[in-house]
Amino acid sequence: MEMKVRVKLYGTFGRRFPQARATAGMEMEIPSGASAQDLLARLEIREDQGGVVILNNRILRMADEIPPGAEVGIFQSLYGG
């Protein structure tokens, strides 16, 4: 069974999905019980691209489940010093 979530993409990820408006994001369907890793895979964001999923101002671990109707942000990790 699928569930709907709202996804806001930031940084270079936003450019990959022109249908995702900057302020509203985009609505998409993912399988019920999907994890942060499942969501990134559905969006074809590879692990080496450093996708970070945020829910309720908290960084999710890749195995964390996304609840139905959630609004998540996806940021690109920053590296450097």
Residue pairs with C-beta under 8 A, 6 or more apart in sequence:
1 31
1 32
2 29
2 30
2 31
2 32
3 29
3 30
3 31
3 32
3 34
3 68
3 69
4 27
4 28
4 29
4 68
4 69
5 27
5 28
5 29
5 30
5 39
5 66
5 68
5 69
5 70
5 71
5 72
6 24
6 25
6 26
6 27
6 70
6 71
6 72
7 20
7 25
7 26
7 27
7 28
7 39
7 43
7 71
7 72
7 73
7 74
8 20
8 22
8 24
8 25
8 71
8 72
8 73
8 74
9 16
9 17
9 20
9 25
9 26
9 43
9 73
9 74
10 73
10 74
10 75
10 76
11 75
11 76
12 76
13 43
13 45
13 51
13 74
13 75
13 76
14 20
14 22
17 26
17 43
19 26
20 26
25 71
28 42
30 38
30 39
30 42
30 66
31 38
32 68
33 65
34 42
34 65
34 66
35 62
35 63
35 64
35 65
35 66
36 53
36 60
36 61
36 62
36 63
36 64
36 66
36 72
37 62
37 63
38 66
39 53
39 66
39 72
39 74
40 46
40 47
40 51
40 53
40 62
40 74
43 51
43 74
45 51
45 74
49 76
50 76
50 77
50 79
51 74
51 75
51 76
51 77
52 59
52 74
52 75
52 76
52 77
53 59
53 60
53 64
53 66
53 72
53 73
53 74
54 60
54 72
54 73
54 74
54 75
55 64
55 66
55 70
55 71
55 72
55 73
60 66
60 72
66 72
